[in-house]
Amino acid sequence: MAIGLLSTVAAVFYGGTISILALTATFARRRTLRREARSTLAVLVPGRLAESQHVDRVQ
């Protein structure tokens, strides 16, 4: 029971962190803040590194 609860809390925390970073990467007013949020997302979400680098080159 405790392992399931701990796993659920970790999943909610991870999901919340990803959501906040995604919103910051999309709607932040400062370009540097958007870039930092995208690089942090690239670390936390596997397989997204190439896409985040492509977005930085376009801007």
VEXSENU-589447 format. One record per residue: x, y, z of N, C-alpha, C in turn. Coordinates in steps of 0.02 Angstrom, whole numbers, plus 50000, padded with zeros to 5 digits. Each point is the difference from the previous one (the first is absolute). Example, Ala and Ser with C-alpha at 12.3 -4.5 7.8 and 13.67 -1.06 7.14 Angstrom:
2
<pt><n_X>50660</n_X><n_Y>49716</n_Y><n_Z>50390</n_Z><ca_X>49955</ca_X><ca_Y>50059</ca_Y><ca_Z>50000</ca_Z><c_X>50045</c_X><c_Y>50060</c_Y><c_Z>50000</c_Z></pt>
<pt><n_X>49982</n_X><n_Y>50053</n_Y><n_Z>49964</n_Z><ca_X>50042</ca_X><ca_Y>50059</ca_Y><ca_Z>50003</ca_Z><c_X>49961</c_X><c_Y>50055</c_Y><c_Z>50037</c_Z></pt>
//
This chain:
59
<pt><n_X>50041</n_X><n_Y>49940</n_Y><n_Z>50000</n_Z><ca_X>49959</ca_X><ca_Y>50060</ca_Y><ca_Z>50000</ca_Z><c_X>50043</c_X><c_Y>50063</c_Y><c_Z>50000</c_Z></pt>
<pt><n_X>50052</n_X><n_Y>50001</n_Y><n_Z>50041</n_Z><ca_X>50043</ca_X><ca_Y>50059</ca_Y><ca_Z>50005</ca_Z><c_X>50039</c_X><c_Y>50011</c_Y><c_Z>49935</c_Z></pt>
<pt><n_X>50019</n_X><n_Y>49946</n_Y><n_Z>49967</n_Z><ca_X>50037</ca_X><ca_Y>50006</ca_Y><ca_Z>49937</ca_Z><c_X>49956</c_X><c_Y>50030</c_Y><c_Z>49946</c_Z></pt>
<pt><n_X>49937</n_X><n_Y>49980</n_Y><n_Z>49998</n_Z><ca_X>49953</ca_X><ca_Y>50027</ca_Y><ca_Z>49951</ca_Z><c_X>49987</c_X><c_Y>50074</c_Y><c_Z>50012</c_Z></pt>
<pt><n_X>49993</n_X><n_Y>50019</n_Y><n_Z>50063</n_Z><ca_X>49989</ca_X><ca_Y>50070</ca_Y><ca_Z>50017</ca_Z><c_X>50061</c_X><c_Y>50043</c_Y><c_Z>49982</c_Z></pt>
<pt><n_X>50059</n_X><n_Y>49975</n_Y><n_Z>50015</n_Z><ca_X>50062</ca_X><ca_Y>50035</ca_Y><ca_Z>49984</ca_Z><c_X>50008</c_X><c_Y>50007</c_Y><c_Z>49924</c_Z></pt>
<pt><n_X>49984</n_X><n_Y>49948</n_Y><n_Z>49965</n_Z><ca_X>50003</ca_X><ca_Y>50001</ca_Y><ca_Z>49926</ca_Z><c_X>49951</c_X><c_Y>50051</c_Y><c_Z>49971</c_Z></pt>
<pt><n_X>49941</n_X><n_Y>50003</n_Y><n_Z>50028</n_Z><ca_X>49949</ca_X><ca_Y>50047</ca_Y><ca_Z>49977</ca_Z><c_X>50022</c_X><c_Y>50072</c_Y><c_Z>50013</c_Z></pt>
<pt><n_X>50026</n_X><n_Y>50013</n_Y><n_Z>50058</n_Z><ca_X>50024</ca_X><ca_Y>50067</ca_Y><ca_Z>50018</ca_Z><c_X>50057</c_X><c_Y>50021</c_Y><c_Z>49953</c_Z></pt>
<pt><n_X>50046</n_X><n_Y>49954</n_Y><n_Z>49987</n_Z><ca_X>50055</ca_X><ca_Y>50015</ca_Y><ca_Z>49954</ca_Z><c_X>49975</c_X><c_Y>50015</c_Y><c_Z>49930</c_Z></pt>
<pt><n_X>49951</n_X><n_Y>49961</n_Y><n_Z>49976</n_Z><ca_X>49973</ca_X><ca_Y>50011</ca_Y><ca_Z>49933</ca_Z><c_X>49964</c_X><c_Y>50067</c_Y><c_Z>49995</c_Z></pt>
<pt><n_X>49963</n_X><n_Y>50019</n_Y><n_Z>50051</n_Z><ca_X>49966</ca_X><ca_Y>50065</ca_Y><ca_Z>50000</ca_Z><c_X>50051</c_X><c_Y>50056</c_Y><c_Z>50003</c_Z></pt>
<pt><n_X>50051</n_X><n_Y>49993</n_Y><n_Z>50040</n_Z><ca_X>50052</ca_X><ca_Y>50052</ca_Y><ca_Z>50003</ca_Z><c_X>50036</c_X><c_Y>50007</c_Y><c_Z>49933</c_Z></pt>
<pt><n_X>50017</n_X><n_Y>49944</n_Y><n_Z>49968</n_Z><ca_X>50034</ca_X><ca_Y>50002</ca_Y><ca_Z>49935</ca_Z><c_X>49954</c_X><c_Y>50031</c_Y><c_Z>49948</c_Z></pt>
<pt><n_X>49938</n_X><n_Y>49981</n_Y><n_Z>49999</n_Z><ca_X>49952</ca_X><ca_Y>50028</ca_Y><ca_Z>49952</ca_Z><c_X>49990</c_X><c_Y>50075</c_Y><c_Z>50010</c_Z></pt>
<pt><n_X>49996</n_X><n_Y>50021</n_Y><n_Z>50062</n_Z><ca_X>49993</ca_X><ca_Y>50072</ca_Y><ca_Z>50014</ca_Z><c_X>50062</c_X><c_Y>50039</c_Y><c_Z>49979</c_Z></pt>
<pt><n_X>50058</n_X><n_Y>49972</n_Y><n_Z>50012</n_Z><ca_X>50062</ca_X><ca_Y>50033</ca_Y><ca_Z>49979</ca_Z><c_X>50004</c_X><c_Y>50007</c_Y><c_Z>49924</c_Z></pt>
<pt><n_X>49983</n_X><n_Y>49947</n_Y><n_Z>49965</n_Z><ca_X>50001</ca_X><ca_Y>50002</ca_Y><ca_Z>49927</ca_Z><c_X>49949</c_X><c_Y>50050</c_Y><c_Z>49974</c_Z></pt>
<pt><n_X>49941</n_X><n_Y>50002</n_Y><n_Z>50030</n_Z><ca_X>49948</ca_X><ca_Y>50047</ca_Y><ca_Z>49979</ca_Z><c_X>50022</c_X><c_Y>50073</c_Y><c_Z>50009</c_Z></pt>
<pt><n_X>50028</n_X><n_Y>50015</n_Y><n_Z>50057</n_Z><ca_X>50023</ca_X><ca_Y>50068</ca_Y><ca_Z>50014</ca_Z><c_X>50056</c_X><c_Y>50020</c_Y><c_Z>49952</c_Z></pt>
<pt><n_X>50047</n_X><n_Y>49954</n_Y><n_Z>49987</n_Z><ca_X>50054</ca_X><ca_Y>50015</ca_Y><ca_Z>49953</ca_Z><c_X>49974</c_X><c_Y>50009</c_Y><c_Z>49929</c_Z></pt>
<pt><n_X>49951</n_X><n_Y>49959</n_Y><n_Z>49980</n_Z><ca_X>49972</ca_X><ca_Y>50007</ca_Y><ca_Z>49933</ca_Z><c_X>49964</c_X><c_Y>50067</c_Y><c_Z>49992</c_Z></pt>
<pt><n_X>49963</n_X><n_Y>50020</n_Y><n_Z>50050</n_Z><ca_X>49967</ca_X><ca_Y>50065</ca_Y><ca_Z>49997</ca_Z><c_X>50050</c_X><c_Y>50057</c_Y><c_Z>49999</c_Z></pt>
<pt><n_X>50053</n_X><n_Y>49994</n_Y><n_Z>50040</n_Z><ca_X>50052</ca_X><ca_Y>50051</ca_Y><ca_Z>50000</ca_Z><c_X>50036</c_X><c_Y>50003</c_Y><c_Z>49933</c_Z></pt>
<pt><n_X>50015</n_X><n_Y>49942</n_Y><n_Z>49972</n_Z><ca_X>50034</ca_X><ca_Y>49999</ca_Y><ca_Z>49935</ca_Z><c_X>49957</c_X><c_Y>50028</c_Y><c_Z>49944</c_Z></pt>
<pt><n_X>49935</n_X><n_Y>50000</n_Y><n_Z>50009</n_Z><ca_X>49955</ca_X><ca_Y>50025</ca_Y><ca_Z>49949</ca_Z><c_X>49982</c_X><c_Y>50073</c_Y><c_Z>50010</c_Z></pt>
<pt><n_X>49986</n_X><n_Y>50020</n_Y><n_Z>50061</n_Z><ca_X>49969</ca_X><ca_Y>50066</ca_Y><ca_Z>50012</ca_Z><c_X>50045</c_X><c_Y>50051</c_Y><c_Z>50036</c_Z></pt>
<pt><n_X>50061</n_X><n_Y>49983</n_Y><n_Z>50015</n_Z><ca_X>50043</ca_X><ca_Y>50048</ca_Y><ca_Z>50035</ca_Z><c_X>50014</c_X><c_Y>50060</c_Y><c_Z>49956</c_Z></pt>
<pt><n_X>50004</n_X><n_Y>50058</n_Y><n_Z>50030</n_Z><ca_X>50012</ca_X><ca_Y>50061</ca_Y><ca_Z>49961</ca_Z><c_X>50073</c_X><c_Y>50006</c_Y><c_Z>49979</c_Z></pt>
<pt><n_X>50044</n_X><n_Y>49978</n_Y><n_Z>50043</n_Z><ca_X>50072</ca_X><ca_Y>50006</ca_Y><ca_Z>49984</ca_Z><c_X>50024</c_X><c_Y>49940</c_Y><c_Z>49961</c_Z></pt>
<pt><n_X>50039</n_X><n_Y>50013</n_Y><n_Z>49949</n_Z><ca_X>50027</ca_X><ca_Y>49947</ca_Y><ca_Z>49957</ca_Z><c_X>50046</c_X><c_Y>49953</c_Y><c_Z>50039</c_Z></pt>
<pt><n_X>50040</n_X><n_Y>50028</n_Y><n_Z>50045</n_Z><ca_X>50047</ca_X><ca_Y>49959</ca_Y><ca_Z>50038</ca_Z><c_X>49963</c_X><c_Y>49952</c_Y><c_Z>50047</c_Z></pt>
<pt><n_X>49945</n_X><n_Y>50022</n_Y><n_Z>50029</n_Z><ca_X>49961</ca_X><ca_Y>49957</ca_Y><ca_Z>50043</ca_Z><c_X>49968</c_X><c_Y>49942</c_Y><c_Z>49961</c_Z></pt>
<pt><n_X>49975</n_X><n_Y>50016</n_Y><n_Z>49940</n_Z><ca_X>49973</ca_X><ca_Y>49947</ca_Y><ca_Z>49957</ca_Z><c_X>50053</c_X><c_Y>49950</c_Y><c_Z>49981</c_Z></pt>
<pt><n_X>50060</n_X><n_Y>50023</n_Y><n_Z>49984</n_Z><ca_X>50054</ca_X><ca_Y>49956</ca_Y><ca_Z>49980</ca_Z><c_X>50022</c_X><c_Y>49955</c_Y><c_Z>50058</c_Z></pt>
<pt><n_X>50004</n_X><n_Y>50028</n_Y><n_Z>50060</n_Z><ca_X>50019</ca_X><ca_Y>49960</ca_Y><ca_Z>50059</ca_Z><c_X>49947</c_X><c_Y>49948</c_Y><c_Z>50015</c_Z></pt>
<pt><n_X>49936</n_X><n_Y>50018</n_Y><n_Z>49994</n_Z><ca_X>49947</ca_X><ca_Y>49952</ca_Y><ca_Z>50013</ca_Z><c_X>50003</c_X><c_Y>49943</c_Y><c_Z>49948</c_Z></pt>
<pt><n_X>50014</n_X><n_Y>50017</n_Y><n_Z>49937</n_Z><ca_X>50005</ca_X><ca_Y>49948</ca_Y><ca_Z>49949</ca_Z><c_X>50059</c_X><c_Y>49953</c_Y><c_Z>50012</c_Z></pt>
<pt><n_X>50056</n_X><n_Y>50028</n_Y><n_Z>50022</n_Z><ca_X>50058</ca_X><ca_Y>49957</ca_Y><ca_Z>50013</ca_Z><c_X>49987</c_X><c_Y>49955</c_Y><c_Z>50061</c_Z></pt>
<pt><n_X>49964</n_X><n_Y>50025</n_Y><n_Z>50050</n_Z><ca_X>49983</ca_X><ca_Y>49958</ca_Y><ca_Z>50057</ca_Z><c_X>49951</c_X><c_Y>49945</c_Y><c_Z>49980</c_Z></pt>
<pt><n_X>49953</n_X><n_Y>50016</n_Y><n_Z>49957</n_Z><ca_X>49954</ca_X><ca_Y>49949</ca_Y><ca_Z>49974</ca_Z><c_X>50037</c_X><c_Y>49947</c_Y><c_Z>49961</c_Z></pt>
<pt><n_X>50051</n_X><n_Y>50020</n_Y><n_Z>49962</n_Z><ca_X>50039</ca_X><ca_Y>49952</ca_Y><ca_Z>49962</ca_Z><c_X>50035</c_X><c_Y>49950</c_Y><c_Z>50045</c_Z></pt>
<pt><n_X>50018</n_X><n_Y>50022</n_Y><n_Z>50060</n_Z><ca_X>50032</ca_X><ca_Y>49955</ca_Y><ca_Z>50048</ca_Z><c_X>49949</c_X><c_Y>49953</c_Y><c_Z>50031</c_Z></pt>
<pt><n_X>49942</n_X><n_Y>50026</n_Y><n_Z>50017</n_Z><ca_X>49950</ca_X><ca_Y>49961</ca_Y><ca_Z>50037</ca_Z><c_X>49958</c_X><c_Y>49954</c_Y><c_Z>49957</c_Z></pt>
<pt><n_X>49992</n_X><n_Y>50017</n_Y><n_Z>49936</n_Z><ca_X>49958</ca_X><ca_Y>49959</ca_Y><ca_Z>49956</ca_Z><c_X>50046</c_X><c_Y>49967</c_Y><c_Z>49948</c_Z></pt>
<pt><n_X>50010</n_X><n_Y>49935</n_Y><n_Z>50004</n_Z><ca_X>50045</ca_X><ca_Y>49966</ca_Y><ca_Z>49955</ca_Z><c_X>49975</c_X><c_Y>50003</c_Y><c_Z>49927</c_Z></pt>
<pt><n_X>50048</n_X><n_Y>50007</n_Y><n_Z>49954</n_Z><ca_X>49984</ca_X><ca_Y>50000</ca_Y><ca_Z>49929</ca_Z><c_X>49979</c_X><c_Y>50067</c_Y><c_Z>49973</c_Z></pt>
<pt><n_X>50003</n_X><n_Y>50054</n_Y><n_Z>50039</n_Z><ca_X>49978</ca_X><ca_Y>50065</ca_Y><ca_Z>49977</ca_Z><c_X>50058</c_X><c_Y>50048</c_Y><c_Z>49988</c_Z></pt>
<pt><n_X>50062</n_X><n_Y>49976</n_Y><n_Z>50003</n_Z><ca_X>50057</ca_X><ca_Y>50044</ca_Y><ca_Z>49994</ca_Z><c_X>50005</c_X><c_Y>50030</c_Y><c_Z>49930</c_Z></pt>
<pt><n_X>49991</n_X><n_Y>49962</n_Y><n_Z>49948</n_Z><ca_X>50008</ca_X><ca_Y>50024</ca_Y><ca_Z>49932</ca_Z><c_X>49949</c_X><c_Y>50054</c_Y><c_Z>49984</c_Z></pt>
<pt><n_X>49939</n_X><n_Y>49992</n_Y><n_Z>50023</n_Z><ca_X>49948</ca_X><ca_Y>50049</ca_Y><ca_Z>49986</ca_Z><c_X>50014</c_X><c_Y>50066</c_Y><c_Z>50035</c_Z></pt>
<pt><n_X>50025</n_X><n_Y>49999</n_Y><n_Z>50061</n_Z><ca_X>50012</ca_X><ca_Y>50062</ca_Y><ca_Z>50036</ca_Z><c_X>50059</c_X><c_Y>50037</c_Y><c_Z>49968</c_Z></pt>
<pt><n_X>50050</n_X><n_Y>49965</n_Y><n_Z>49974</n_Z><ca_X>50055</ca_X><ca_Y>50034</ca_Y><ca_Z>49967</ca_Z><c_X>49977</c_X><c_Y>50031</c_Y><c_Z>49935</c_Z></pt>
<pt><n_X>49954</n_X><n_Y>49967</n_Y><n_Z>49965</n_Z><ca_X>49974</ca_X><ca_Y>50027</ca_Y><ca_Z>49937</ca_Z><c_X>49962</c_X><c_Y>50065</c_Y><c_Z>50013</c_Z></pt>
<pt><n_X>49962</n_X><n_Y>50003</n_Y><n_Z>50053</n_Z><ca_X>49961</ca_X><ca_Y>50060</ca_Y><ca_Z>50016</ca_Z><c_X>50046</c_X><c_Y>50058</c_Y><c_Z>50015</c_Z></pt>
<pt><n_X>50056</n_X><n_Y>49988</n_Y><n_Z>50035</n_Z><ca_X>50047</ca_X><ca_Y>50053</ca_Y><ca_Z>50016</ca_Z><c_X>50032</c_X><c_Y>50029</c_Y><c_Z>49937</c_Z></pt>
<pt><n_X>50012</n_X><n_Y>49960</n_Y><n_Z>49951</n_Z><ca_X>50031</ca_X><ca_Y>50024</ca_Y><ca_Z>49938</ca_Z><c_X>49953</c_X><c_Y>50043</c_Y><c_Z>49960</c_Z></pt>
<pt><n_X>49936</n_X><n_Y>49985</n_Y><n_Z>50002</n_Z><ca_X>49950</ca_X><ca_Y>50036</ca_Y><ca_Z>49961</ca_Z><c_X>49992</c_X><c_Y>50071</c_Y><c_Z>50025</c_Z></pt>
<pt><n_X>50001</n_X><n_Y>50008</n_Y><n_Z>50066</n_Z><ca_X>49989</ca_X><ca_Y>50067</ca_Y><ca_Z>50029</ca_Z><c_X>50062</c_X><c_Y>50038</c_Y><c_Z>49994</c_Z></pt>
//
